[in-house]
């Protein structure tokens, strides 16, 4: 019998398992304390580890917050299947908005608000945002639209795919909204994304 089992304690977590526990704890902590009250000590206690294990991976609270934000976004990026690009885009944008406006969404909301006055944090957010499953989801929606004949191949482009999320982030960061109204989400899709997709078909 392993020493941990003999003592009746849980096996020690390492690597990806430990990182996942820390990021889940960092995403959960704002439910009770808000991002402003999120500390390395509180996250360590919730994750069942020690502060040093966190600081070795994320030496600053902002870095941990950004990593938790990406972890949360990746977990919530379920791909809709409404049958149309407009329906899929609205469904995905609404799902992200629901997450960000929840208590758990305090991490991305507060980070985006703080980034307006912190160039270093803004750079970190930009670096971490690239390559997430949310980005992949938007590219997949565009690829499906091409397969259905709704869009030209040229519309499947990272810049096009990034537009809805950039605009949604802007609503939270610049306007400080607790939740973005649904009519704004509809405008993002109908007035920006879909015309941009049609423009790519015209070679614009």
Beta strands, then each sheet from edge to edge (+ up, - down):
end
